[in-house]
């Protein structure tokens, strides 16, 4: 479920084609839509936060995102620190990513 007007972004996926060897040339760019997420407005009990994160974004469930990928939004490049999947009724509905 993604019911907001999202921000266009570019997701740089690292190491999707090689199996076990890190290759800094193995990069794929994918155009995605993301939404900024404000963690200050949420309840802190059991909250998913990362201390060194600068911000949080929500991505659609069909996006292939992993830790270590990069997200380019409005000319700024962010590194993805953590990826958390959000479930409703036994189905992944979106991903919350912590970026730095």
C-alpha positions in Angstrom: 0.0 0.0 0.0 1.6 3.3 -1.2 -1.0 6.0 -1.0 1.1 9.2 -1.2 2.7 11.2 -4.0 6.3 9.8 -3.9 9.6 11.4 -4.8 11.4 10.1 -7.9 14.7 8.6 -7.0 17.4 6.4 -8.5 18.4 3.2 -6.7 21.9 2.0 -7.4 22.0 -1.8 -6.8 25.4 -3.2 -6.1 26.5 -6.8 -6.8 23.4 -8.4 -8.2 25.1 -10.3 -11.0 28.1 -11.9 -9.3 27.6 -14.7 -6.9 30.3 -14.4 -4.1 33.0 -12.0 -5.2 32.6 -8.2 -4.5 32.8 -6.3 -7.8 32.7 -2.5 -7.6 31.8 -2.3 -11.3 28.7 -4.5 -10.9 26.1 -1.7 -10.5 22.6 -1.4 -11.8 20.5 1.8 -11.8 16.8 1.6 -11.3 14.3 4.4 -11.2 12.1 4.1 -8.1 9.5 6.2 -6.1 10.2 6.8 -2.4 8.5 8.6 0.4 10.3 10.3 3.3 9.4 8.8 6.7 9.4 10.9 9.9 10.3 8.8 12.9 9.8 11.6 15.4 6.0 11.4 15.0 5.8 7.7 15.8 5.5 5.9 19.1 9.0 5.0 20.5 7.9 1.8 22.2 9.5 -1.0 20.1 10.4 1.5 17.4 12.8 0.5 14.6 15.5 3.2 14.6 19.2 3.2 13.7 21.3 5.6 15.8 23.7 6.7 12.9 20.9 7.2 10.3 20.3 10.6 8.8 16.8 9.8 7.5 14.3 7.1 6.6 12.5 6.4 3.4 9.7 4.1 2.4 10.0 2.1 -0.8 7.4 -0.1 -2.6 7.3 -3.8 -1.9 8.3 -4.7 -5.5 11.7 -2.9 -5.3 14.8 -5.2 -4.9 16.7 -3.3 -2.2 19.5 -4.5 0.1 21.9 -3.0 2.6 24.8 -1.3 0.9 22.9 0.0 -2.0 22.7 3.7 -2.7 19.7 6.0 -3.2 20.0 9.3 -5.1 17.2 11.7 -4.2 17.2 15.3 -5.5 21.0 15.3 -6.2 22.0 13.8 -2.8 23.4 10.3 -2.5 22.5 8.2 0.5 23.9 4.8 1.5 21.3 2.3 2.8 22.2 1.1 6.3 19.2 -1.1 7.2 16.2 -2.5 5.4 13.1 -3.4 7.3 10.1 -5.1 5.6 6.6 -4.1 6.8 3.9 -6.7 6.8 0.1 -6.6 6.7 -2.0 -9.7 6.6 1.0 -12.0 5.9 2.1 -9.9 3.0 5.0 -7.5 2.6 3.5 -4.1 1.7 6.6 -1.9 1.7 10.2 -1.5 2.9 11.5 1.1 5.4 15.1 1.9 4.7 17.5 3.8 7.0 20.0 5.9 5.1 23.2 7.8 5.9 
